[in-house]
Amino acid sequence: MSTIEKQILSALIRLEETVQQISQSSAEKPDLMGLFSEIDSLTATLPKNTDPELLHVLHKKSYQKARLFLEGRGTENAKGVCHH
């Protein structure tokens, strides 16, 4: 896994943890836009030879699928409507 992919995975995990905290708390809701921006910026720096499946799920904002892919659990991803 490349450094950029590790950074993307870390951001995806932080996003998931933040969303879980939102659903468990009635406190002030955190701003997720910073995490979305970070993931988008990191995605834009991936090299052209990056696995097309990873690029596809990141560009479609399928962040759970991207996390599973980066964790080596891509076979757990259900096929989407686009059958990609």
mmCIF file of the N, C-alpha and C atoms, coordinates in Angstrom:
data_MODEL
# 
_entry.id   MODEL 
# 
loop_
_atom_site.group_PDB 
_atom_site.id 
_atom_site.type_symbol 
_atom_site.label_atom_id 
_atom_site.label_alt_id 
_atom_site.label_comp_id 
_atom_site.label_asym_id 
_atom_site.label_entity_id 
_atom_site.label_seq_id 
_atom_site.pdbx_PDB_ins_code 
_atom_site.Cartn_x 
_atom_site.Cartn_y 
_atom_site.Cartn_z 
_atom_site.occupancy 
_atom_site.B_iso_or_equiv 
_atom_site.pdbx_formal_charge 
_atom_site.auth_seq_id 
_atom_site.auth_comp_id 
_atom_site.auth_asym_id 
_atom_site.auth_atom_id 
_atom_site.pdbx_PDB_model_num 
ATOM 1   N N  . MET A 1 1  ? 0.863   -1.169 0.000   1.00 0.00 ? 1  MET A N  1 
ATOM 2   C CA . MET A 1 1  ? 0.000   0.000  0.000   1.00 0.00 ? 1  MET A CA 1 
ATOM 3   C C  . MET A 1 1  ? 0.911   1.235  0.000   1.00 0.00 ? 1  MET A C  1 
ATOM 4   N N  . SER A 1 2  ? 0.594   2.172  -0.869  1.00 0.00 ? 2  SER A N  1 
ATOM 5   C CA . SER A 1 2  ? 1.394   3.387  -0.966  1.00 0.00 ? 2  SER A CA 1 
ATOM 6   C C  . SER A 1 2  ? 1.107   4.324  0.212   1.00 0.00 ? 2  SER A C  1 
ATOM 7   N N  . THR A 1 3  ? 1.966   5.314  0.372   1.00 0.00 ? 3  THR A N  1 
ATOM 8   C CA . THR A 1 3  ? 1.784   6.305  1.437   1.00 0.00 ? 3  THR A CA 1 
ATOM 9   C C  . THR A 1 3  ? 0.456   7.037  1.268   1.00 0.00 ? 3  THR A C  1 
ATOM 10  N N  . ILE A 1 4  ? 0.133   7.411  0.054   1.00 0.00 ? 4  ILE A N  1 
ATOM 11  C CA . ILE A 1 4  ? -1.126  8.124  -0.201  1.00 0.00 ? 4  ILE A CA 1 
ATOM 12  C C  . ILE A 1 4  ? -2.312  7.235  0.147   1.00 0.00 ? 4  ILE A C  1 
ATOM 13  N N  . GLU A 1 5  ? -2.246  5.968  -0.236  1.00 0.00 ? 5  GLU A N  1 
ATOM 14  C CA . GLU A 1 5  ? -3.330  5.042  0.090   1.00 0.00 ? 5  GLU A CA 1 
ATOM 15  C C  . GLU A 1 5  ? -3.474  4.888  1.603   1.00 0.00 ? 5  GLU A C  1 
ATOM 16  N N  . LYS A 1 6  ? -2.367  4.855  2.319   1.00 0.00 ? 6  LYS A N  1 
ATOM 17  C CA . LYS A 1 6  ? -2.426  4.776  3.788   1.00 0.00 ? 6  LYS A CA 1 
ATOM 18  C C  . LYS A 1 6  ? -3.085  6.025  4.359   1.00 0.00 ? 6  LYS A C  1 
ATOM 19  N N  . GLN A 1 7  ? -2.764  7.187  3.793   1.00 0.00 ? 7  GLN A N  1 
ATOM 20  C CA . GLN A 1 7  ? -3.372  8.435  4.252   1.00 0.00 ? 7  GLN A CA 1 
ATOM 21  C C  . GLN A 1 7  ? -4.871  8.448  3.959   1.00 0.00 ? 7  GLN A C  1 
ATOM 22  N N  . ILE A 1 8  ? -5.254  7.937  2.799   1.00 0.00 ? 8  ILE A N  1 
ATOM 23  C CA . ILE A 1 8  ? -6.677  7.860  2.457   1.00 0.00 ? 8  ILE A CA 1 
ATOM 24  C C  . ILE A 1 8  ? -7.390  6.926  3.425   1.00 0.00 ? 8  ILE A C  1 
ATOM 25  N N  . LEU A 1 9  ? -6.800  5.769  3.692   1.00 0.00 ? 9  LEU A N  1 
ATOM 26  C CA . LEU A 1 9  ? -7.402  4.814  4.630   1.00 0.00 ? 9  LEU A CA 1 
ATOM 27  C C  . LEU A 1 9  ? -7.567  5.457  6.004   1.00 0.00 ? 9  LEU A C  1 
ATOM 28  N N  . SER A 1 10 ? -6.566  6.167  6.463   1.00 0.00 ? 10 SER A N  1 
ATOM 29  C CA . SER A 1 10 ? -6.645  6.833  7.756   1.00 0.00 ? 10 SER A CA 1 
ATOM 30  C C  . SER A 1 10 ? -7.791  7.853  7.769   1.00 0.00 ? 10 SER A C  1 
ATOM 31  N N  . ALA A 1 11 ? -7.915  8.629  6.714   1.00 0.00 ? 11 ALA A N  1 
ATOM 32  C CA . ALA A 1 11 ? -8.995  9.619  6.628   1.00 0.00 ? 11 ALA A CA 1 
ATOM 33  C C  . ALA A 1 11 ? -10.356 8.936  6.575   1.00 0.00 ? 11 ALA A C  1 
ATOM 34  N N  . LEU A 1 12 ? -10.450 7.814  5.869   1.00 0.00 ? 12 LEU A N  1 
ATOM 35  C CA . LEU A 1 12 ? -11.712 7.075  5.786   1.00 0.00 ? 12 LEU A CA 1 
ATOM 36  C C  . LEU A 1 12 ? -12.115 6.517  7.149   1.00 0.00 ? 12 LEU A C  1 
ATOM 37  N N  . ILE A 1 13 ? -11.148 6.039  7.892   1.00 0.00 ? 13 ILE A N  1 
ATOM 38  C CA . ILE A 1 13 ? -11.425 5.515  9.233   1.00 0.00 ? 13 ILE A CA 1 
ATOM 39  C C  . ILE A 1 13 ? -11.877 6.648  10.152  1.00 0.00 ? 13 ILE A C  1 
ATOM 40  N N  . ARG A 1 14 ? -11.200 7.797  10.076  1.00 0.00 ? 14 ARG A N  1 
ATOM 41  C CA . ARG A 1 14 ? -11.613 8.952  10.890  1.00 0.00 ? 14 ARG A CA 1 
ATOM 42  C C  . ARG A 1 14 ? -13.028 9.392  10.522  1.00 0.00 ? 14 ARG A C  1 
ATOM 43  N N  . LEU A 1 15 ? -13.351 9.365  9.235   1.00 0.00 ? 15 LEU A N  1 
ATOM 44  C CA . LEU A 1 15 ? -14.699 9.730  8.785   1.00 0.00 ? 15 LEU A CA 1 
ATOM 45  C C  . LEU A 1 15 ? -15.724 8.775  9.389   1.00 0.00 ? 15 LEU A C  1 
ATOM 46  N N  . GLU A 1 16 ? -15.456 7.488  9.305   1.00 0.00 ? 16 GLU A N  1 
ATOM 47  C CA . GLU A 1 16 ? -16.384 6.494  9.842   1.00 0.00 ? 16 GLU A CA 1 
ATOM 48  C C  . GLU A 1 16 ? -16.554 6.659  11.355  1.00 0.00 ? 16 GLU A C  1 
ATOM 49  N N  . GLU A 1 17 ? -15.456 6.887  12.063  1.00 0.00 ? 17 GLU A N  1 
ATOM 50  C CA . GLU A 1 17 ? -15.533 7.080  13.517  1.00 0.00 ? 17 GLU A CA 1 
ATOM 51  C C  . GLU A 1 17 ? -16.334 8.333  13.861  1.00 0.00 ? 17 GLU A C  1 
ATOM 52  N N  . THR A 1 18 ? -16.134 9.393  13.083  1.00 0.00 ? 18 THR A N  1 
ATOM 53  C CA . THR A 1 18 ? -16.860 10.642 13.325  1.00 0.00 ? 18 THR A CA 1 
ATOM 54  C C  . THR A 1 18 ? -18.350 10.452 13.100  1.00 0.00 ? 18 THR A C  1 
ATOM 55  N N  . VAL A 1 19 ? -18.715 9.741  12.046  1.00 0.00 ? 19 VAL A N  1 
ATOM 56  C CA . VAL A 1 19 ? -20.127 9.478  11.753  1.00 0.00 ? 19 VAL A CA 1 
ATOM 57  C C  . VAL A 1 19 ? -20.742 8.638  12.868  1.00 0.00 ? 19 VAL A C  1 
ATOM 58  N N  . GLN A 1 20 ? -20.006 7.658  13.377  1.00 0.00 ? 20 GLN A N  1 
ATOM 59  C CA . GLN A 1 20 ? -20.515 6.841  14.478  1.00 0.00 ? 20 GLN A CA 1 
ATOM 60  C C  . GLN A 1 20 ? -20.737 7.687  15.724  1.00 0.00 ? 20 GLN A C  1 
ATOM 61  N N  . GLN A 1 21 ? -19.847 8.635  15.985  1.00 0.00 ? 21 GLN A N  1 
ATOM 62  C CA . GLN A 1 21 ? -20.003 9.517  17.139  1.00 0.00 ? 21 GLN A CA 1 
ATOM 63  C C  . GLN A 1 21 ? -21.242 10.388 16.991  1.00 0.00 ? 21 GLN A C  1 
ATOM 64  N N  . ILE A 1 22 ? -21.509 10.829 15.778  1.00 0.00 ? 22 ILE A N  1 
ATOM 65  C CA . ILE A 1 22 ? -22.693 11.656 15.526  1.00 0.00 ? 22 ILE A CA 1 
ATOM 66  C C  . ILE A 1 22 ? -23.947 10.882 15.880  1.00 0.00 ? 22 ILE A C  1 
ATOM 67  N N  . SER A 1 23 ? -24.005 9.632  15.452  1.00 0.00 ? 23 SER A N  1 
ATOM 68  C CA . SER A 1 23 ? -25.218 8.844  15.681  1.00 0.00 ? 23 SER A CA 1 
ATOM 69  C C  . SER A 1 23 ? -25.374 8.449  17.152  1.00 0.00 ? 23 SER A C  1 
ATOM 70  N N  . GLN A 1 24 ? -24.296 8.504  17.917  1.00 0.00 ? 24 GLN A N  1 
ATOM 71  C CA . GLN A 1 24 ? -24.360 8.111  19.333  1.00 0.00 ? 24 GLN A CA 1 
ATOM 72  C C  . GLN A 1 24 ? -24.489 9.300  20.270  1.00 0.00 ? 24 GLN A C  1 
ATOM 73  N N  . SER A 1 25 ? -24.442 10.504 19.741  1.00 0.00 ? 25 SER A N  1 
ATOM 74  C CA . SER A 1 25 ? -24.421 11.684 20.593  1.00 0.00 ? 25 SER A CA 1 
ATOM 75  C C  . SER A 1 25 ? -25.451 12.698 20.132  1.00 0.00 ? 25 SER A C  1 
ATOM 76  N N  . SER A 1 26 ? -26.007 13.400 21.091  1.00 0.00 ? 26 SER A N  1 
ATOM 77  C CA . SER A 1 26 ? -26.932 14.478 20.749  1.00 0.00 ? 26 SER A CA 1 
ATOM 78  C C  . SER A 1 26 ? -26.221 15.826 20.844  1.00 0.00 ? 26 SER A C  1 
ATOM 79  N N  . ALA A 1 27 ? -24.909 15.785 21.067  1.00 0.00 ? 27 ALA A N  1 
ATOM 80  C CA . ALA A 1 27 ? -24.118 17.015 21.165  1.00 0.00 ? 27 ALA A CA 1 
ATOM 81  C C  . ALA A 1 27 ? -23.973 17.661 19.787  1.00 0.00 ? 27 ALA A C  1 
ATOM 82  N N  . GLU A 1 28 ? -23.275 18.761 19.757  1.00 0.00 ? 28 GLU A N  1 
ATOM 83  C CA . GLU A 1 28 ? -23.064 19.498 18.510  1.00 0.00 ? 28 GLU A CA 1 
ATOM 84  C C  . GLU A 1 28 ? -22.454 18.593 17.442  1.00 0.00 ? 28 GLU A C  1 
ATOM 85  N N  . LYS A 1 29 ? -22.963 18.709 16.258  1.00 0.00 ? 29 LYS A N  1 
ATOM 86  C CA . LYS A 1 29 ? -22.519 17.864 15.150  1.00 0.00 ? 29 LYS A CA 1 
ATOM 87  C C  . LYS A 1 29 ? -21.226 18.411 14.541  1.00 0.00 ? 29 LYS A C  1 
ATOM 88  N N  . PRO A 1 30 ? -20.212 17.547 14.346  1.00 0.00 ? 30 PRO A N  1 
ATOM 89  C CA . PRO A 1 30 ? -18.960 18.005 13.745  1.00 0.00 ? 30 PRO A CA 1 
ATOM 90  C C  . PRO A 1 30 ? -19.141 18.284 12.255  1.00 0.00 ? 30 PRO A C  1 
ATOM 91  N N  . ASP A 1 31 ? -18.267 19.107 11.728  1.00 0.00 ? 31 ASP A N  1 
ATOM 92  C CA . ASP A 1 31 ? -18.286 19.440 10.312  1.00 0.00 ? 31 ASP A CA 1 
ATOM 93  C C  . ASP A 1 31 ? -17.513 18.360 9.558   1.00 0.00 ? 31 ASP A C  1 
ATOM 94  N N  . LEU A 1 32 ? -18.190 17.632 8.703   1.00 0.00 ? 32 LEU A N  1 
ATOM 95  C CA . LEU A 1 32 ? -17.553 16.551 7.951   1.00 0.00 ? 32 LEU A CA 1 
ATOM 96  C C  . LEU A 1 32 ? -16.886 17.040 6.672   1.00 0.00 ? 32 LEU A C  1 
ATOM 97  N N  . MET A 1 33 ? -17.145 18.276 6.295   1.00 0.00 ? 33 MET A N  1 
ATOM 98  C CA . MET A 1 33 ? -16.625 18.785 5.023   1.00 0.00 ? 33 MET A CA 1 
ATOM 99  C C  . MET A 1 33 ? -15.093 18.737 4.972   1.00 0.00 ? 33 MET A C  1 
ATOM 100 N N  . GLY A 1 34 ? -14.435 18.975 6.087   1.00 0.00 ? 34 GLY A N  1 
ATOM 101 C CA . GLY A 1 34 ? -12.974 18.911 6.107   1.00 0.00 ? 34 GLY A CA 1 
ATOM 102 C C  . GLY A 1 34 ? -12.457 17.524 5.765   1.00 0.00 ? 34 GLY A C  1 
ATOM 103 N N  . LEU A 1 35 ? -13.119 16.507 6.295   1.00 0.00 ? 35 LEU A N  1 
ATOM 104 C CA . LEU A 1 35 ? -12.720 15.128 5.979   1.00 0.00 ? 35 LEU A CA 1 
ATOM 105 C C  . LEU A 1 35 ? -12.997 14.796 4.519   1.00 0.00 ? 35 LEU A C  1 
ATOM 106 N N  . PHE A 1 36 ? -14.152 15.221 4.015   1.00 0.00 ? 36 PHE A N  1 
ATOM 107 C CA . PHE A 1 36 ? -14.461 14.981 2.603   1.00 0.00 ? 36 PHE A CA 1 
ATOM 108 C C  . PHE A 1 36 ? -13.424 15.663 1.707   1.00 0.00 ? 36 PHE A C  1 
ATOM 109 N N  . SER A 1 37 ? -13.042 16.885 2.058   1.00 0.00 ? 37 SER A N  1 
ATOM 110 C CA . SER A 1 37 ? -12.040 17.622 1.288   1.00 0.00 ? 37 SER A CA 1 
ATOM 111 C C  . SER A 1 37 ? -10.691 16.923 1.316   1.00 0.00 ? 37 SER A C  1 
ATOM 112 N N  . GLU A 1 38 ? -10.315 16.443 2.496   1.00 0.00 ? 38 GLU A N  1 
ATOM 113 C CA . GLU A 1 38 ? -9.036  15.735 2.633   1.00 0.00 ? 38 GLU A CA 1 
ATOM 114 C C  . GLU A 1 38 ? -9.019  14.488 1.754   1.00 0.00 ? 38 GLU A C  1 
ATOM 115 N N  . ILE A 1 39 ? -10.092 13.721 1.783   1.00 0.00 ? 39 ILE A N  1 
ATOM 116 C CA . ILE A 1 39 ? -10.167 12.501 0.970   1.00 0.00 ? 39 ILE A CA 1 
ATOM 117 C C  . ILE A 1 39 ? -10.111 12.851 -0.513  1.00 0.00 ? 39 ILE A C  1 
ATOM 118 N N  . ASP A 1 40 ? -10.843 13.879 -0.920  1.00 0.00 ? 40 ASP A N  1 
ATOM 119 C CA . ASP A 1 40 ? -10.827 14.300 -2.328  1.00 0.00 ? 40 ASP A CA 1 
ATOM 120 C C  . ASP A 1 40 ? -9.439  14.761 -2.756  1.00 0.00 ? 40 ASP A C  1 
ATOM 121 N N  . SER A 1 41 ? -8.765  15.526 -1.902  1.00 0.00 ? 41 SER A N  1 
ATOM 122 C CA . SER A 1 41 ? -7.423  16.020 -2.229  1.00 0.00 ? 41 SER A CA 1 
ATOM 123 C C  . SER A 1 41 ? -6.432  14.869 -2.359  1.00 0.00 ? 41 SER A C  1 
ATOM 124 N N  . LEU A 1 42 ? -6.497  13.934 -1.424  1.00 0.00 ? 42 LEU A N  1 
ATOM 125 C CA . LEU A 1 42 ? -5.603  12.780 -1.487  1.00 0.00 ? 42 LEU A CA 1 
ATOM 126 C C  . LEU A 1 42 ? -5.903  11.927 -2.722  1.00 0.00 ? 42 LEU A C  1 
ATOM 127 N N  . THR A 1 43 ? -7.170  11.755 -3.038  1.00 0.00 ? 43 THR A N  1 
ATOM 128 C CA . THR A 1 43 ? -7.558  10.974 -4.221  1.00 0.00 ? 43 THR A CA 1 
ATOM 129 C C  . THR A 1 43 ? -6.962  11.598 -5.476  1.00 0.00 ? 43 THR A C  1 
ATOM 130 N N  . ALA A 1 44 ? -6.970  12.916 -5.544  1.00 0.00 ? 44 ALA A N  1 
ATOM 131 C CA . ALA A 1 44 ? -6.444  13.617 -6.719  1.00 0.00 ? 44 ALA A CA 1 
ATOM 132 C C  . ALA A 1 44 ? -4.941  13.416 -6.889  1.00 0.00 ? 44 ALA A C  1 
ATOM 133 N N  . THR A 1 45 ? -4.239  13.028 -5.813  1.00 0.00 ? 45 THR A N  1 
ATOM 134 C CA . THR A 1 45 ? -2.789  12.844 -5.911  1.00 0.00 ? 45 THR A CA 1 
ATOM 135 C C  . THR A 1 45 ? -2.390  11.396 -6.197  1.00 0.00 ? 45 THR A C  1 
ATOM 136 N N  . LEU A 1 46 ? -3.362  10.504 -6.283  1.00 0.00 ? 46 LEU A N  1 
ATOM 137 C CA . LEU A 1 46 ? -3.032  9.110  -6.584  1.00 0.00 ? 46 LEU A CA 1 
ATOM 138 C C  . LEU A 1 46 ? -2.439  9.013  -7.991  1.00 0.00 ? 46 LEU A C  1 
ATOM 139 N N  . PRO A 1 47 ? -1.428  8.163  -8.163  1.00 0.00 ? 47 PRO A N  1 
ATOM 140 C CA . PRO A 1 47 ? -0.819  8.021  -9.489  1.00 0.00 ? 47 PRO A CA 1 
ATOM 141 C C  . PRO A 1 47 ? -1.777  7.361  -10.487 1.00 0.00 ? 47 PRO A C  1 
ATOM 142 N N  . LYS A 1 48 ? -1.482  7.555  -11.759 1.00 0.00 ? 48 LYS A N  1 
ATOM 143 C CA . LYS A 1 48 ? -2.348  7.030  -12.826 1.00 0.00 ? 48 LYS A CA 1 
ATOM 144 C C  . LYS A 1 48 ? -2.415  5.503  -12.827 1.00 0.00 ? 48 LYS A C  1 
ATOM 145 N N  . ASN A 1 49 ? -1.418  4.851  -12.268 1.00 0.00 ? 49 ASN A N  1 
ATOM 146 C CA . ASN A 1 49 ? -1.415  3.383  -12.265 1.00 0.00 ? 49 ASN A CA 1 
ATOM 147 C C  . ASN A 1 49 ? -2.108  2.792  -11.036 1.00 0.00 ? 49 ASN A C  1 
ATOM 148 N N  . THR A 1 50 ? -2.857  3.615  -10.312 1.00 0.00 ? 50 THR A N  1 
ATOM 149 C CA . THR A 1 50 ? -3.627  3.138  -9.157  1.00 0.00 ? 50 THR A CA 1 
ATOM 150 C C  . THR A 1 50 ? -4.694  2.168  -9.641  1.00 0.00 ? 50 THR A C  1 
ATOM 151 N N  . ASP A 1 51 ? -4.982  1.170  -8.831  1.00 0.00 ? 51 ASP A N  1 
ATOM 152 C CA . ASP A 1 51 ? -5.996  0.175  -9.188  1.00 0.00 ? 51 ASP A CA 1 
ATOM 153 C C  . ASP A 1 51 ? -7.291  0.879  -9.605  1.00 0.00 ? 51 ASP A C  1 
ATOM 154 N N  . PRO A 1 52 ? -7.814  0.563  -10.798 1.00 0.00 ? 52 PRO A N  1 
ATOM 155 C CA . PRO A 1 52 ? -9.022  1.218  -11.286 1.00 0.00 ? 52 PRO A CA 1 
ATOM 156 C C  . PRO A 1 52 ? -10.229 1.050  -10.370 1.00 0.00 ? 52 PRO A C  1 
ATOM 157 N N  . GLU A 1 53 ? -10.317 -0.078 -9.680  1.00 0.00 ? 53 GLU A N  1 
ATOM 158 C CA . GLU A 1 53 ? -11.445 -0.298 -8.770  1.00 0.00 ? 53 GLU A CA 1 
ATOM 159 C C  . GLU A 1 53 ? -11.407 0.697  -7.613  1.00 0.00 ? 53 GLU A C  1 
ATOM 160 N N  . LEU A 1 54 ? -10.214 0.930  -7.066  1.00 0.00 ? 54 LEU A N  1 
ATOM 161 C CA . LEU A 1 54 ? -10.074 1.903  -5.983  1.00 0.00 ? 54 LEU A CA 1 
ATOM 162 C C  . LEU A 1 54 ? -10.437 3.299  -6.479  1.00 0.00 ? 54 LEU A C  1 
ATOM 163 N N  . LEU A 1 55 ? -9.919  3.670  -7.634  1.00 0.00 ? 55 LEU A N  1 
ATOM 164 C CA . LEU A 1 55 ? -10.252 4.988  -8.190  1.00 0.00 ? 55 LEU A CA 1 
ATOM 165 C C  . LEU A 1 55 ? -11.754 5.125  -8.399  1.00 0.00 ? 55 LEU A C  1 
ATOM 166 N N  . HIS A 1 56 ? -12.376 4.079  -8.901  1.00 0.00 ? 56 HIS A N  1 
ATOM 167 C CA . HIS A 1 56 ? -13.818 4.106  -9.166  1.00 0.00 ? 56 HIS A CA 1 
ATOM 168 C C  . HIS A 1 56 ? -14.608 4.382  -7.891  1.00 0.00 ? 56 HIS A C  1 
ATOM 169 N N  . VAL A 1 57 ? -14.325 3.628  -6.829  1.00 0.00 ? 57 VAL A N  1 
ATOM 170 C CA . VAL A 1 57 ? -15.118 3.802  -5.608  1.00 0.00 ? 57 VAL A CA 1 
ATOM 171 C C  . VAL A 1 57 ? -14.833 5.149  -4.945  1.00 0.00 ? 57 VAL A C  1 
ATOM 172 N N  . LEU A 1 58 ? -13.600 5.634  -5.046  1.00 0.00 ? 58 LEU A N  1 
ATOM 173 C CA . LEU A 1 58 ? -13.292 6.945  -4.471  1.00 0.00 ? 58 LEU A CA 1 
ATOM 174 C C  . LEU A 1 58 ? -13.979 8.065  -5.248  1.00 0.00 ? 58 LEU A C  1 
ATOM 175 N N  . HIS A 1 59 ? -13.969 7.967  -6.574  1.00 0.00 ? 59 HIS A N  1 
ATOM 176 C CA . HIS A 1 59 ? -14.622 8.999  -7.389  1.00 0.00 ? 59 HIS A CA 1 
ATOM 177 C C  . HIS A 1 59 ? -16.139 8.975  -7.214  1.00 0.00 ? 59 HIS A C  1 
ATOM 178 N N  . LYS A 1 60 ? -16.697 7.821  -6.928  1.00 0.00 ? 60 LYS A N  1 
ATOM 179 C CA . LYS A 1 60 ? -18.141 7.703  -6.698  1.00 0.00 ? 60 LYS A CA 1 
ATOM 180 C C  . LYS A 1 60 ? -18.513 7.994  -5.246  1.00 0.00 ? 60 LYS A C  1 
ATOM 181 N N  . LYS A 1 61 ? -17.505 8.324  -4.429  1.00 0.00 ? 61 LYS A N  1 
ATOM 182 C CA . LYS A 1 61 ? -17.710 8.646  -3.003  1.00 0.00 ? 61 LYS A CA 1 
ATOM 183 C C  . LYS A 1 61 ? -18.255 7.451  -2.222  1.00 0.00 ? 61 LYS A C  1 
ATOM 184 N N  . SER A 1 62 ? -17.904 6.251  -2.677  1.00 0.00 ? 62 SER A N  1 
ATOM 185 C CA . SER A 1 62 ? -18.292 5.024  -1.971  1.00 0.00 ? 62 SER A CA 1 
ATOM 186 C C  . SER A 1 62 ? -17.200 4.725  -0.945  1.00 0.00 ? 62 SER A C  1 
ATOM 187 N N  . TYR A 1 63 ? -17.213 5.508  0.123   1.00 0.00 ? 63 TYR A N  1 
ATOM 188 C CA . TYR A 1 63 ? -16.105 5.484  1.064   1.00 0.00 ? 63 TYR A CA 1 
ATOM 189 C C  . TYR A 1 63 ? -15.993 4.183  1.844   1.00 0.00 ? 63 TYR A C  1 
ATOM 190 N N  . GLN A 1 64 ? -17.113 3.544  2.156   1.00 0.00 ? 64 GLN A N  1 
ATOM 191 C CA . GLN A 1 64 ? -17.028 2.262  2.859   1.00 0.00 ? 64 GLN A CA 1 
ATOM 192 C C  . GLN A 1 64 ? -16.390 1.214  1.941   1.00 0.00 ? 64 GLN A C  1 
ATOM 193 N N  . LYS A 1 65 ? -16.759 1.228  0.669   1.00 0.00 ? 65 LYS A N  1 
ATOM 194 C CA . LYS A 1 65 ? -16.155 0.292  -0.283  1.00 0.00 ? 65 LYS A CA 1 
ATOM 195 C C  . LYS A 1 65 ? -14.660 0.579  -0.438  1.00 0.00 ? 65 LYS A C  1 
ATOM 196 N N  . ALA A 1 66 ? -14.289 1.840  -0.458  1.00 0.00 ? 66 ALA A N  1 
ATOM 197 C CA . ALA A 1 66 ? -12.874 2.203  -0.573  1.00 0.00 ? 66 ALA A CA 1 
ATOM 198 C C  . ALA A 1 66 ? -12.099 1.713  0.650   1.00 0.00 ? 66 ALA A C  1 
ATOM 199 N N  . ARG A 1 67 ? -12.687 1.876  1.834   1.00 0.00 ? 67 ARG A N  1 
ATOM 200 C CA . ARG A 1 67 ? -12.026 1.410  3.053   1.00 0.00 ? 67 ARG A CA 1 
ATOM 201 C C  . ARG A 1 67 ? -11.822 -0.101 3.009   1.00 0.00 ? 67 ARG A C  1 
ATOM 202 N N  . LEU A 1 68 ? -12.864 -0.831 2.645   1.00 0.00 ? 68 LEU A N  1 
ATOM 203 C CA . LEU A 1 68 ? -12.748 -2.290 2.558   1.00 0.00 ? 68 LEU A CA 1 
ATOM 204 C C  . LEU A 1 68 ? -11.670 -2.685 1.544   1.00 0.00 ? 68 LEU A C  1 
ATOM 205 N N  . PHE A 1 69 ? -11.633 -2.012 0.411   1.00 0.00 ? 69 PHE A N  1 
ATOM 206 C CA . PHE A 1 69 ? -10.637 -2.301 -0.615  1.00 0.00 ? 69 PHE A CA 1 
ATOM 207 C C  . PHE A 1 69 ? -9.234  -2.091 -0.052  1.00 0.00 ? 69 PHE A C  1 
ATOM 208 N N  . LEU A 1 70 ? -9.017  -0.955 0.605   1.00 0.00 ? 70 LEU A N  1 
ATOM 209 C CA . LEU A 1 70 ? -7.695  -0.636 1.126   1.00 0.00 ? 70 LEU A CA 1 
ATOM 210 C C  . LEU A 1 70 ? -7.288  -1.554 2.277   1.00 0.00 ? 70 LEU A C  1 
ATOM 211 N N  . GLU A 1 71 ? -8.258  -2.100 2.978   1.00 0.00 ? 71 GLU A N  1 
ATOM 212 C CA . GLU A 1 71 ? -7.974  -3.046 4.055   1.00 0.00 ? 71 GLU A CA 1 
ATOM 213 C C  . GLU A 1 71 ? -7.778  -4.470 3.527   1.00 0.00 ? 71 GLU A C  1 
ATOM 214 N N  . GLY A 1 72 ? -7.817  -4.636 2.201   1.00 0.00 ? 72 GLY A N  1 
ATOM 215 C CA . GLY A 1 72 ? -7.654  -5.962 1.618   1.00 0.00 ? 72 GLY A CA 1 
ATOM 216 C C  . GLY A 1 72 ? -8.905  -6.809 1.723   1.00 0.00 ? 72 GLY A C  1 
ATOM 217 N N  . ARG A 1 73 ? -10.046 -6.148 1.915   1.00 0.00 ? 73 ARG A N  1 
ATOM 218 C CA . ARG A 1 73 ? -11.319 -6.847 2.089   1.00 0.00 ? 73 ARG A CA 1 
ATOM 219 C C  . ARG A 1 73 ? -12.275 -6.509 0.948   1.00 0.00 ? 73 ARG A C  1 
ATOM 220 N N  . GLY A 1 74 ? -11.721 -6.248 -0.227  1.00 0.00 ? 74 GLY A N  1 
ATOM 221 C CA . GLY A 1 74 ? -12.518 -5.841 -1.374  1.00 0.00 ? 74 GLY A CA 1 
ATOM 222 C C  . GLY A 1 74 ? -13.559 -6.861 -1.801  1.00 0.00 ? 74 GLY A C  1 
ATOM 223 N N  . THR A 1 75 ? -13.330 -8.129 -1.486  1.00 0.00 ? 75 THR A N  1 
ATOM 224 C CA . THR A 1 75 ? -14.310 -9.151 -1.856  1.00 0.00 ? 75 THR A CA 1 
ATOM 225 C C  . THR A 1 75 ? -15.612 -9.000 -1.084  1.00 0.00 ? 75 THR A C  1 
ATOM 226 N N  . GLU A 1 76 ? -15.582 -8.230 0.019   1.00 0.00 ? 76 GLU A N  1 
ATOM 227 C CA . GLU A 1 76 ? -16.799 -7.999 0.804   1.00 0.00 ? 76 GLU A CA 1 
ATOM 228 C C  . GLU A 1 76 ? -17.688 -6.927 0.177   1.00 0.00 ? 76 GLU A C  1 
ATOM 229 N N  . ASN A 1 77 ? -17.175 -6.238 -0.825  1.00 0.00 ? 77 ASN A N  1 
ATOM 230 C CA . ASN A 1 77 ? -17.951 -5.192 -1.476  1.00 0.00 ? 77 ASN A CA 1 
ATOM 231 C C  . ASN A 1 77 ? -19.014 -5.800 -2.378  1.00 0.00 ? 77 ASN A C  1 
ATOM 232 N N  . ALA A 1 78 ? -20.252 -5.382 -2.156  1.00 0.00 ? 78 ALA A N  1 
ATOM 233 C CA . ALA A 1 78 ? -21.337 -5.810 -3.032  1.00 0.00 ? 78 ALA A CA 1 
ATOM 234 C C  . ALA A 1 78 ? -21.275 -5.001 -4.303  1.00 0.00 ? 78 ALA A C  1 
ATOM 235 N N  . LYS A 1 79 ? -21.629 -5.622 -5.406  1.00 0.00 ? 79 LYS A N  1 
ATOM 236 C CA . LYS A 1 79 ? -21.648 -4.904 -6.676  1.00 0.00 ? 79 LYS A CA 1 
ATOM 237 C C  . LYS A 1 79 ? -22.737 -3.858 -6.627  1.00 0.00 ? 79 LYS A C  1 
ATOM 238 N N  . GLY A 1 80 ? -22.407 -2.683 -7.139  1.00 0.00 ? 80 GLY A N  1 
ATOM 239 C CA . GLY A 1 80 ? -23.349 -1.579 -7.184  1.00 0.00 ? 80 GLY A CA 1 
ATOM 240 C C  . GLY A 1 80 ? -24.224 -1.622 -8.428  1.00 0.00 ? 80 GLY A C  1 
ATOM 241 N N  . VAL A 1 81 ? -25.008 -0.608 -8.587  1.00 0.00 ? 81 VAL A N  1 
ATOM 242 C CA . VAL A 1 81 ? -25.904 -0.518 -9.730  1.00 0.00 ? 81 VAL A CA 1 
ATOM 243 C C  . VAL A 1 81 ? -25.119 -0.478 -11.035 1.00 0.00 ? 81 VAL A C  1 
ATOM 244 N N  . CYS A 1 82 ? -23.921 0.113  -11.000 1.00 0.00 ? 82 CYS A N  1 
ATOM 245 C CA . CYS A 1 82 ? -23.130 0.237  -12.215 1.00 0.00 ? 82 CYS A CA 1 
ATOM 246 C C  . CYS A 1 82 ? -22.389 -1.065 -12.559 1.00 0.00 ? 82 CYS A C  1 
ATOM 247 N N  . HIS A 1 83 ? -22.499 -2.072 -11.698 1.00 0.00 ? 83 HIS A N  1 
ATOM 248 C CA . HIS A 1 83 ? -21.899 -3.401 -11.884 1.00 0.00 ? 83 HIS A CA 1 
ATOM 249 C C  . HIS A 1 83 ? -20.393 -3.311 -12.073 1.00 0.00 ? 83 HIS A C  1 
ATOM 250 N N  . HIS A 1 84 ? -19.789 -2.354 -11.400 1.00 0.00 ? 84 HIS A N  1 
ATOM 251 C CA . HIS A 1 84 ? -18.347 -2.148 -11.493 1.00 0.00 ? 84 HIS A CA 1 
ATOM 252 C C  . HIS A 1 84 ? -17.635 -2.848 -10.367 1.00 0.00 ? 84 HIS A C  1 
# 
